[in-house]
Amino acid sequence: MGSDAIDLFLRAEYRFRHGTIIGAEADFERSQIHTSDQKRAWYAVDIEYQAKDNIILKAGAGNEESDSD
């Protein structure tokens, strides 16, 4: 990002008793805030499931939005 930037990252998780975890995250970035002001946003969700004692299944998806070229 550099020294001329702002970055905010948020993540939330919910953990079930049986080992499943559902998470969501967002990342908002602004770079070159004193010049051309480029913005980027990232949103994602994921899930983690403990199938067996030694097997964890994970899946996730995300979307990125950017106004830079």
Backbone as a ProteinNet text record, in pm:
[ID]
protein_1_A
[PRIMARY]
MGSDAIDLFLRAEYRFRHGTIIGAEADFERSQIHTSDQKRAWYAVDIEYQAKDNIILKAGAGNEESDSD
[TERTIARY]
81.9	0	86.7	191.5	276.1	238.1	315.4	292	178.1	135.8	28.3	-100.2	-143.3	-256.4	-329.6	-452	-534.1	-583.2	-578.3	-622.9	-702.8	-821.5	-906.1	-944.8	-912.7	-943.6	-1032.5	-1141.9	-1234.7	-1257.3	-1264.8	-1295.3	-1380.5	-1482.9	-1568.4	-1582.3	-1584.1	-1600.4	-1702.4	-1775.5	-1863.9	-1822.4	-1793.7	-1748.4	-1859.2	-1901.9	-2000.8	-1932	-2006.2	-1949.2	-1888.7	-1945.5	-1898.3	-1780.1	-1724.2	-1602.4	-1617.1	-1738.4	-1758.7	-1737.9	-1671.2	-1646	-1696.9	-1776.1	-1819.5	-1755.9	-1694.4	-1627.1	-1665.2	-1650.8	-1671.5	-1566	-1518.7	-1416.5	-1435.5	-1383.3	-1387.2	-1256.9	-1206.5	-1081.7	-1104.9	-1086.3	-1104.3	-970.6	-925.6	-796.5	-812	-740	-726.9	-579.3	-526.8	-385.5	-373.1	-259.6	-229.2	-338.6	-372	-483.2	-456.4	-330.9	-299	-281	-298	-282.8	-406.2	-400.7	-509	-618.5	-600	-701.7	-758.8	-685.8	-732.5	-795.5	-908.1	-980.1	-991.7	-990.4	-1005.9	-1086.3	-1179.6	-1258.1	-1261.2	-1251.4	-1252.1	-1353.2	-1443.1	-1542.1	-1530.1	-1539.9	-1527.3	-1604.5	-1644.4	-1703.5	-1635.8	-1629.8	-1569.6	-1632.6	-1612.3	-1661.5	-1553.7	-1541.6	-1446.4	-1522.5	-1504.8	-1578.4	-1481.4	-1487.2	-1402.5	-1471.9	-1432.3	-1496	-1456.4	-1330.5	-1275.5	-1174.4	-1115.4	-1015.1	-897.5	-860.2	-743.9	-779.1	-907.3	-948.7	-1035.7	-990.8	-1066.6	-1097.2	-1223.8	-1264.3	-1288.4	-1233.8	-1249.8	-1297.9	-1384.9	-1431.4	-1451.8	-1430.9	-1449.1	-1467.3	-1519.3	-1538.2	-1521.9	-1473.1	-1452.8	-1478.4	-1493	-1516.4	-1431.9	-1362.9	-1280.1	-1334.6	-1346.1	-1389.1	-1277.6	-1244	-1135.7	-1170.8	-1133.5	-1157.1	-1028.9	-917.5	-793.3	-784.3	-701.9	-684.8	-600.9
-118.7	0	125.6	130	248.1	342.7	450	542.6	640.2	653	745.6	666	591	500.8	479.5	429.8	389.9	248.6	159.9	22	-17.6	-73.1	-121.6	-265.4	-357.3	-499	-543.6	-612.1	-664.1	-812.3	-890.9	-1034	-1074.4	-1154	-1207.2	-1357.5	-1432.3	-1577.3	-1621.8	-1726.7	-1792	-1938.2	-1984.7	-2122.9	-2204.7	-2310.2	-2401.1	-2500.4	-2560.2	-2655.8	-2778.2	-2821.7	-2944.1	-2920.8	-2800	-2775.9	-2696.7	-2669.2	-2591.1	-2443.3	-2373.9	-2230.4	-2161.3	-2055.4	-1972.1	-1835.3	-1782.9	-1653.9	-1562.2	-1432.7	-1330.3	-1223.3	-1165.8	-1062	-955.2	-838.1	-725.7	-647.8	-598.1	-521.4	-398.9	-281.2	-156	-83.1	-48.2	18	143.6	245.9	367.8	399.5	407.1	440.3	571.5	634.3	764.2	865.2	873.9	958.7	1107.3	1144.9	1286.2	1317.4	1217.1	1239.6	1189	1069	1022.2	941.7	906.3	839.6	712.9	602.4	473.4	395.8	327.7	253	106.9	20	-123.4	-177.1	-268	-333.5	-483.1	-562.1	-707.7	-759.8	-848.9	-912	-1062.8	-1137.2	-1282.4	-1351.1	-1474	-1561.6	-1697.4	-1768.8	-1901.4	-1988.8	-2118.2	-2214.4	-2321.5	-2367	-2472.4	-2578.4	-2704.3	-2813.8	-2923.7	-2963.2	-3071.2	-3203.5	-3269.9	-3393.8	-3512.1	-3520.4	-3625.2	-3557.5	-3634	-3576.3	-3515.4	-3573.8	-3525.7	-3474.3	-3449.4	-3397.3	-3273.7	-3161.8	-3037	-2997.4	-2973.1	-2927.3	-2777.3	-2703.8	-2559.5	-2518.3	-2416.8	-2360.9	-2211.1	-2134.6	-1990.1	-1927.2	-1804.7	-1729.4	-1580.8	-1504.9	-1362.2	-1281	-1152.3	-1058.6	-934.7	-888.9	-768.8	-661.3	-540.4	-425	-322.3	-266.4	-170.2	-64	60.3	165	205.7	132.7	162.8	83.9	126.8	59.3	-62.9
0	0	0	74.8	79.4	192	206.6	317.5	289.4	165.4	128	106.6	211.6	194.4	327.2	313.5	428.1	399.8	500.9	484.9	608.5	588.1	696.7	665.6	756.8	739.1	854.8	823.1	923.6	899.6	1006.5	995.2	1115	1088.4	1193	1172.4	1281.8	1275.4	1379.6	1345.2	1440.6	1446.7	1566.9	1586.2	1653.1	1584.6	1640.5	1733.6	1823.6	1920.3	1853.4	1742.7	1676.6	1583.5	1580.4	1504.6	1376.1	1332.2	1210	1240.1	1148	1161.3	1035.5	1051.5	939.3	957.6	852.6	862.1	748.1	773.3	671.3	690.9	579.7	590.2	485.3	515	421.8	436.5	326.3	323.9	236.6	292.5	219.3	214.3	94.6	76.3	-7.7	30.4	-51.2	-60.3	-181	-199.3	-273.8	-259.1	-321.2	-286.2	-157.5	-114.9	-135.3	-153.1	-177.2	-325.6	-412.8	-557.8	-632.8	-689.7	-777.2	-705.2	-579.8	-497.6	-561.7	-552.5	-601.8	-487	-515.4	-412.3	-450.8	-349.1	-368.1	-251.1	-278.5	-173	-199.7	-93.9	-102.7	-1.2	-46.3	40.3	22.3	131.4	121	232.7	205.8	306.5	295.2	406.6	403.3	510.5	495.1	593	612.6	735.3	770.8	849	811.7	874.6	915.4	1041.3	1091.7	1061.3	952.1	907.9	996.6	1030.5	1118.6	1210.2	1299.7	1389.8	1314.6	1202.3	1127.4	987.6	959.2	828.4	848	790.6	793.5	649.4	618.6	485.7	490.7	392.4	386.5	248.5	244.1	117.4	137.4	31.3	41.4	-95.6	-92.5	-215.3	-182.5	-279.6	-257.7	-382.1	-361.1	-470.8	-446.6	-549.5	-540.6	-633.2	-580.3	-659.1	-655.3	-773	-780.5	-883.7	-855.2	-952.6	-1026.4	-1001.4	-1071.9	-1202	-1293.3	-1423.3	-1413.2
[MASK]
+++++++++++++++++++++++++++++++++++++++++++++++++++++++++++++++++++++

